[in-house]
Amino acid sequence: MDRFKRIAPESVPRTTRFGEVPKYAEGLYDLGNDIYAWMVPNGSWGESNSGLVVGKGSSLLIDTLWDLKYTRAMLEAMHPLARLNPIRTLVNTHADGDHWWGNELVPGAETISSRAAFNEMRHIKPVSMILMGSVLGKTLEYIGASRVGHWFSAMCAPYDFGEVTPSLPGRTFDRELTIDAGGREIRLYMVGPAHTEGDVIVHVPDAGVLFCADIVFIDSTPVMWAGPVNNMIAALNRILDMDADIIVPGHGPITDRSGVRLVLEYWQYVESRANMRYDDGMSAAEAAADILLSIDFAAQPFSRWNSPERMMTNVNTIYRHRSGRTGQPGVPGLLNVLAKQARIAHLLPDAQPAVMRKR
């Protein structure tokens, strides 16, 4: 991050959205060649990154944020750059709300996603986060499941989902798409299903910059909702083979190939350890906790990343595919996985975000 200059806004929050000390300042960073990244520390829940590619007469925006408040702040910081080169194209990299629920604030843009992402986005509603944070979280705390309820509530607390009106993409593609942004060639590649069903990475070949969205998390534990893990590993290897020296992750600081290699090592490690425990007959929750509390895991560099309890979701996804259940669980199944994840979070009291672990 140190090699890139933050150009806006003038002032920044003193803490992250979850009250942690920021590892880098929130804001708009100049990557050179009229390319910019909106970076949000420290890369935990909803602390997602976006990108802006400025061309002649028009610009391209890569992702909006989880709610309108934070999306407005980002767009205001980008306004001096986009004033003469308006945002005409918006790419949504996948279906998670923290990468598209601010779309309504870019009304004049053509919005593009993969077809698989679009199909998933149609079923993802802001009310689900309202219910999870305000209703389910508080109910669980009231009936005695205080740690689980607290985890749900704390995840949603920094965000206002009530004012979001989902604005779906108007254009989709299946595998690859090359588009023009003010005379600049932008290449979109669908590499899912992996993190979600329709993950897209965005390559700006004339500058050697790659926006990887949630295929890459840096200093923050990645999560795999869809899988299989082989697809995640293949996507990371594809990134490593591409002509890009500057890599913007979906969460966490700007990186290069070395950062991507470490994420690849994480998935290779998780795949190996989860499969061992699957063969030993452990449940996914038992396996996730066993991995996280092991001496072996503590010795790994990724053991210090935030949100390590996401291991629960990752192991569960590997287990699903091992047992032949390739479809994602419905809402009750997902909530069950997240509840187990919340319990595991409280086995890790020193992990971040600390506010999500009731003491």
Backbone hydrogen bonds, N-H to C=O, Kabsch-Sander energy under -0.5 kcal/mol:
donor,donor_aa,acceptor,acceptor_aa,energy
4,F,1,M,-2.0
5,K,30,D,-0.7
7,I,5,K,-0.5
7,I,28,L,-3.1
8,A,28,L,-1.0
16,T,20,E,-2.4
17,R,41,P,-0.6
19,G,16,T,-2.0
27,G,39,M,-1.9
28,L,8,A,-3.2
29,Y,27,G,-0.5
29,Y,37,A,-2.9
30,D,5,K,-2.7
31,L,29,Y,-0.7
31,L,35,I,-2.6
32,G,35,I,-0.6
35,I,32,G,-0.9
36,Y,52,L,-2.7
37,A,29,Y,-2.1
38,W,50,S,-2.3
39,M,27,G,-2.8
39,M,37,A,-0.7
47,E,44,S,-2.0
48,S,46,G,-1.9
49,N,250,G,-2.4
50,S,38,W,-1.9
51,G,62,I,-1.7
52,L,36,Y,-2.7
53,V,60,L,-2.8
54,V,34,D,-2.7
54,V,52,L,-0.5
55,G,53,V,-0.5
55,G,58,S,-2.2
56,K,182,G,-2.7
57,G,55,G,-0.9
59,S,86,P,-2.7
60,L,53,V,-2.7
61,L,89,T,-2.8
62,I,51,G,-3.1
63,D,61,L,-0.7
63,D,91,V,-2.3
64,T,99,H,-1.1
68,L,160,D,-0.5
71,T,67,D,-1.6
72,R,68,L,-2.9
73,A,69,K,-1.8
74,M,70,Y,-1.9
75,L,71,T,-2.7
76,E,72,R,-2.6
77,A,73,A,-1.7
78,M,74,M,-1.7
79,H,75,L,-1.1
81,L,78,M,-1.3
82,A,78,M,-2.2
83,R,79,H,-2.0
88,R,59,S,-2.1
88,R,86,P,-0.9
89,T,59,S,-1.4
90,L,110,E,-2.8
91,V,61,L,-2.8
92,N,90,L,-0.5
92,N,112,I,-3.0
93,T,91,V,-0.6
99,H,96,D,-2.0
100,W,97,G,-1.6
101,W,97,G,-2.5
102,G,65,L,-0.5
103,N,100,W,-2.0
105,L,102,G,-1.9
106,V,103,N,-2.4
109,A,106,V,-1.4
110,E,88,R,-3.1
111,T,109,A,-0.6
112,I,90,L,-2.9
113,S,171,R,-1.9
115,R,173,F,-3.0
118,F,114,S,-2.4
119,N,115,R,-2.4
120,E,116,A,-1.5
121,M,117,A,-3.0
122,R,118,F,-1.7
123,H,120,E,-1.5
124,I,121,M,-1.5
125,K,123,H,-0.7
128,S,125,K,-1.5
129,M,125,K,-0.6
129,M,126,P,-0.9
130,I,126,P,-1.8
131,L,127,V,-2.7
132,M,128,S,-2.0
133,G,129,M,-2.6
134,S,130,I,-2.6
135,V,130,I,-0.9
135,V,131,L,-0.7
136,L,131,L,-4.0
137,G,132,M,-1.5
139,T,135,V,-2.4
140,L,136,L,-2.8
141,E,137,G,-2.0
142,Y,138,K,-2.1
143,I,139,T,-2.3
144,G,141,E,-0.7
145,A,140,L,-1.9
146,S,144,G,-1.4
149,G,145,A,-2.6
150,H,146,S,-2.7
151,W,147,R,-1.9
152,F,148,V,-2.1
153,S,149,G,-2.6
154,A,150,H,-2.9
155,M,151,W,-1.8
156,C,152,F,-1.4
157,A,153,S,-1.4
159,Y,156,C,-2.1
161,F,159,Y,-0.6
164,V,161,F,-1.2
168,L,166,P,-0.6
170,G,111,T,-1.4
171,R,111,T,-1.6
173,F,113,S,-0.9
177,L,188,L,-2.1
179,I,177,L,-0.5
179,I,186,I,-2.8
181,A,184,R,-2.6
184,R,181,A,-1.0
186,I,179,I,-2.7
187,R,203,H,-2.5
188,L,177,L,-3.2
188,L,186,I,-0.5
189,Y,201,I,-2.3
190,M,175,R,-3.1
191,V,189,Y,-0.7
191,V,199,D,-2.4
192,G,199,D,-1.2
194,A,196,T,-2.8
199,D,196,T,-0.5
200,V,93,T,-1.7
201,I,189,Y,-2.3
202,V,211,F,-2.8
203,H,187,R,-3.0
204,V,209,V,-2.9
207,A,204,V,-1.6
208,G,204,V,-1.0
209,V,204,V,-1.5
210,L,246,I,-2.5
211,F,202,V,-3.1
212,C,210,L,-0.7
212,C,248,V,-2.6
213,A,248,V,-0.6
215,I,212,C,-1.7
216,V,213,A,-1.5
218,I,251,H,-2.4
221,T,306,N,-2.5
225,W,195,H,-1.9
225,W,223,V,-0.5
226,A,194,A,-0.9
226,A,195,H,-1.1
227,G,194,A,-3.4
231,N,228,P,-0.9
232,M,228,P,-1.3
233,I,229,V,-2.5
234,A,230,N,-2.3
235,A,231,N,-2.4
236,L,232,M,-2.1
237,N,233,I,-2.2
238,R,234,A,-2.0
239,I,235,A,-2.1
240,L,236,L,-2.2
241,D,237,N,-1.3
242,M,238,R,-0.6
242,M,239,I,-1.3
244,A,242,M,-1.7
245,D,208,G,-1.7
246,I,208,G,-2.1
247,I,245,D,-0.5
247,I,255,T,-2.5
248,V,210,L,-2.8
248,V,246,I,-0.5
250,G,213,A,-2.4
250,G,216,V,-1.9
251,H,216,V,-1.0
252,G,40,V,-0.6
252,G,47,E,-0.5
255,T,247,I,-2.9
259,G,256,D,-0.7
260,V,256,D,-1.6
261,R,257,R,-2.5
262,L,258,S,-1.5
263,V,259,G,-1.6
264,L,260,V,-2.4
265,E,261,R,-2.3
266,Y,262,L,-1.9
267,W,263,V,-2.0
268,Q,264,L,-2.3
269,Y,265,E,-2.4
270,V,266,Y,-2.9
271,E,267,W,-2.7
272,S,268,Q,-2.0
273,R,269,Y,-2.7
274,A,270,V,-2.8
275,N,271,E,-2.2
276,M,272,S,-1.9
277,R,273,R,-1.6
278,Y,274,A,-2.3
279,D,275,N,-2.4
280,D,276,M,-1.1
281,G,278,Y,-1.4
282,M,277,R,-2.3
287,A,283,S,-2.7
288,A,284,A,-2.7
289,A,285,A,-2.2
290,D,286,E,-2.3
291,I,287,A,-2.5
292,L,288,A,-2.4
293,L,289,A,-2.1
294,S,291,I,-1.4
298,A,294,S,-1.9
299,A,295,I,-1.2
300,Q,297,F,-2.1
303,S,300,Q,-1.5
304,R,301,P,-1.1
305,W,302,F,-1.3
306,N,219,D,-1.4
307,S,352,Q,-3.6
310,R,307,S,-1.8
311,M,308,P,-2.0
312,M,309,E,-2.3
314,N,310,R,-2.2
315,V,311,M,-3.0
316,N,312,M,-2.4
317,T,313,T,-2.3
318,I,314,N,-2.0
319,Y,315,V,-2.7
320,R,316,N,-2.6
321,H,317,T,-2.1
322,R,318,I,-2.2
323,S,319,Y,-2.1
324,G,321,H,-1.1
325,R,320,R,-2.6
326,T,324,G,-1.1
334,L,330,G,-2.8
335,L,331,V,-2.7
336,N,332,P,-1.9
337,V,333,G,-2.0
338,L,334,L,-2.6
339,A,335,L,-2.4
340,K,336,N,-1.9
341,Q,337,V,-2.1
342,A,338,L,-2.4
343,R,339,A,-1.9
344,I,340,K,-2.1
345,A,341,Q,-2.0
346,H,342,A,-1.1
346,H,343,R,-0.5
347,L,344,I,-1.9
348,L,345,A,-1.4
351,A,348,L,-1.8
355,V,18,F,-0.5
356,M,353,P,-1.3
357,R,354,A,-2.0
358,K,356,M,-0.7
